[in-house]
Amino acid sequence: MHLNELLKLCLLALQSRCPTCRVDINADILELQTPYKKGWTVSELLEFLAYTSPDLLQAPAHLVLNAQEESIYLVDRSEITPAMWIYDNQEFLPDSQVKDNLAQMPEMSER
């Protein structure tokens, strides 16, 4: 599957196709300051980006889901290095750990 759309739509498509998937972020490509780079659910990542970088959700993106690769690229930042890597839920932190990570972030816990 290949989808060229806004990042928000790519993430929503991923959530629809793979509700148990987790996402690791490439903070350098995304230009984000966060110590939490691994194990995001799509809904958590959407909430985080909507709060910290809403303009990023409107960036052109390329979602790749196939046997060789599961990634999202931000077209205007890098077509070679993924901005996000997608994995099966089995490989990452339990939901409670990711939620604890979010709660520890000052700007997210104030909401």
N, C-alpha and C positions, 0 to 999 in steps of 0.2 A: 504494500500500500504506500502510495506517495500522495501527499496533500500539500499544496502550496496555498497558504491562507494566512490570516493574521494569527499571531501566537495564541491568542485566546481561543480561537476556533480550532486550532490544532490540538490544544490541550483538551478542549471539550470533546473533540473527535476521539482522542486517545482514551478519555474517561469512558466514553460510550462503548468503545471497542474492547477495552481492557480495564474493567473497573477495579481489579486487584493490583494493577501495576503500580510500581514506585518509580520515582524520578530522582536522579542525581543531577545537580546543577553545576555548570561550569561558571563559577562566580566571576572569573576573569572575562569571559566572553559577555556575560550578562551585566558586567560592571556593577555587581552587588557586593555590599559589605555584610556578610553574614557568616557566622561560624558553622552554620548548619547547611551542609551541602549534599547530604545523602538521605535517601529514604523518604522523600516527600510523597504523599498521595497527591493525585491531581487536584483534588478539591482544596487541600491545604496549600498547595503551590499557587493555585488561582487566588485564594484569599490573601496569601502573603504578597503576591505581586500586585494585586489590586490596591493593597494598603501602602506598599513601599515604592512601587514603580508602575503606576497604572498605564503610563505611556508605553511601557514595554509590551503590554498585552496587545497593543495595536501595531506592533512591529511585524513586518512580513517574515513569515517562517516557512520552513519546509520540514514536514513530518515524514520520516522514513520508518516503515515497519515491514520488515521482510526477514527471511531466514539468515541473512548475513548481518543485518544492522537494525537496531531499534534506537533511533535518535531524533532529536529536533535541532535544526539549524536556524539561526537568525540570519537571513539572507544578506542583510545590510552590514553584518559584522563579520561573518566568516562562513563560507560555503565549504570549508575544508574541516574545520574543527567544530564538533557539535556544541551547542549551548546546553543541551540536556541529553542525558542517557536514560533509557527506559529499561526497567528490569521487572522480572516477576516478583510479586510480593513476598515470596518465600525466602528471598535472599537478604532481606533487610530488617531493620528495627521493628519491634512490635508497635502497633498504633499508639499505645500509651506512651512509649518513649518519644515518638515524634511530637505528640501533643505536649508532653513535658518540655521539649525543646522550644516549641512555639510559646508556651506560657512563660518561659524564662526570658524571652526577648521583650525588653521594656515596652517598645511601641506596640507589640501585639497584645500584651497582657493588659494594657490600658483600655482595650476595646470592650 
